[in-house]
Amino acid sequence: MPSSRSLAALTGIALLGVALTACQDQASGQIVARRDGRIVQNLTNPPSHGCHRFSEGVTQVTNQTQSSLLLYPTPDCTVPTGGQSVYLDIGATDQVATPAEQWNSFSFAPE
């Protein structure tokens, strides 16, 4: 019996560790992307790694996550020659000057 309880305790600890690790792969909160005043995409708890492409070009992004973002005009999170990415802090909103300029992708800023 004692070894059965120890095995159950170790299994529970291992499962808790896996669950906590999985949670760290997601940004807690929402990212709201708009174009011409309408919501184009609303992402909840998106993965915190890699490049994320918006479903279409957006002109306003609101970051309601617990992590900062980098916004890109390209669909693959790269900075074009002569262009730039924009840092969007936690709880902030960024709006580009004209619809001709738009955000096509984002990634999470390194912490």
N, C-alpha and C positions, 0 to 999 in steps of 0.2 A: 504493500500500500504506500509506504513513504516514497518509493521511486516513482509511482504513478502520479503523486501530487507534485513532485519536483518536475517531472516531465510536463505536466499541465502548466505549471508556473512558467517554465522556460518557453513553452509554446506561446503562451499569452504575451510574454515580454517580446518575443520575436515578432509576433503579429503587430504589436503596438509600434515597434520600431519601423516596420515596413509601412504602416499607415502614416506615421509622422514623416517619413522620408518622402512618401508620395505627395503629401500636402505641400512640401517645399518646392515641388515642380510646377506649382500654379501660383499665379499672382492673385491675391485676394481682393476682390472688388470688380468694378465694371469699367469698360472703356466704351464710350459712346461716340460714334462717328456720324457726322451729318454732312449733307450737301444740299445747298439751296434751302436750308432751314428744316429739311426732313431728315429723320433718322434713317441712315443707310444700314448701319450695323450696330448691334449692341452686344458686346462680348462680356460674358460673366466668367470670372476666374480662369482667364486664358493661361495656357502653358507659359512659363516664364523663360523658356529657352527658345532660341531660333528666331527666324524672321516670320512675321505674320502679315499677310496681304489683305488689304481691305477688298471687299467684294466689288467696289468701284472706287474711283478717285473721290476723296472727301475734302471738304474745305474747312471743317471744324472738328477737332478732337477734344473730348473731355476725359481726363484721366482720373477716375475715381478708385484706382487701385492703391495698394500700399507700396508701389514701386514706381520709379521714374521711367519715362519712355524716351525713345529716340524716334522721331518721325522722318520719313524719307519720301522724296518725290518719285522714286523708282519702285517697281513692284518687288524687287529682290533685296531691299535693305542696303543698297549701295549708294554712295554719294557720286552723282555725275560730275564730270569735269566742269569746274566753275560753279558747281552747286554746293549745297550744304544740307546737313540733317539739322533738325531742331530738337533741343532738349525740352521735354515737357515734364515738369515736376509733379509730385503727388498732389492731387486735388486741383490741378490747374486746367485751363482750357486754352487751346491755341487755335486761332483762326487766320488762314492765309488771306492775303490782300484781295485776290480776285479768283473767280472760279477757274481761270486759265491755269493758275497755280493750284496744285492739289497734292494731298498726301496719298500715296498708294500703298505704303507698308509701314510697319513699325517693329521695333524690337525693344526689349527692356534694357535700360542702361545698366552697365556694370556697377555693382555696389561696393 
